[in-house]
Amino acid sequence: MDYSKFITRDPIVMLGKPIVKGTRITVELIMRKLAGGYSIENFLESYPHITKEQVLAAFEYMADLIANEEIKEVA
């Protein structure tokens, strides 16, 4: 999936955090809700203007972010 169709960053929207295009819904909000126990279906019911494809794009974005992070040894 090409998440760039659904996820963007704009320094004047939500302090530049990655968001679902055309909304003020951050990728962080999606991840926190799902980590807190929401199912994708619960999330979509709470945010009916968001699609399942947009939620999955947020997962893809986070997977790429984690895959490309630098690993630093902790002393």
N, C-alpha and C positions, 0 to 999 in steps of 0.2 A: 504494500500500500504506500502511496506517496502522501505522507501526512501533510506536506506543504500545501495541499489543496484545502486543508481544514484547520491547520494550526499556524498562527502567526505571532509576531512580536511587534509591538508599536510602543515607543517610549512614552507616548502620551496616554496610553490606555493601560490601566492597572500597573503602572510603574514599569512597563516594559516586560512584564512577565508573559510567558507564552499563554495565549488564549485561543479559544475556538473562534475562528474568523466570524466577524459580524456580531459578536457577543462580547460580554464582559466576563464570561465564564473562563476561569483560568484552568490550565492543565493541573495545577496544584490542587484546586478545589475538587476536580474530578478524582484525582488520586486519593485525596484525604477522605472523601465520602466513601469511596469503594474500600479503602483500607479500614474505615470505621464500621464496616458491616453492610453498607448498601450493596445491593446487587445492581447490575447494569439496569435491570428492569425498574428497580426502585428509583434509581437516579433519573431515568428517562421519565418516570411519572412525576417526579419532583421538578424536573426541568424539561417540560414538554417541547420547548423550542430547540432542544438538542437532539441529534439523531444518534442511533447506535453507531453508525459509521464514524461520526465525530468522536465519540468516546473511544472507539478502537484506534482512531488516529492519535489520540492522546497517549494510549498505551504504546503505540509504535514510536512516537516522539520520545517518550521516556526510555524505551528500550535502546534507542540509538544514543541518547544522552549517556546512559549508563555504560554502553559498550565502548564509548569513546572517551570516558573519563580517565584521568591520569591516576595511577595507583601510587600512593606515597606511603612509605614505611612509617609506622608509628613506633616511636621509641618507648 
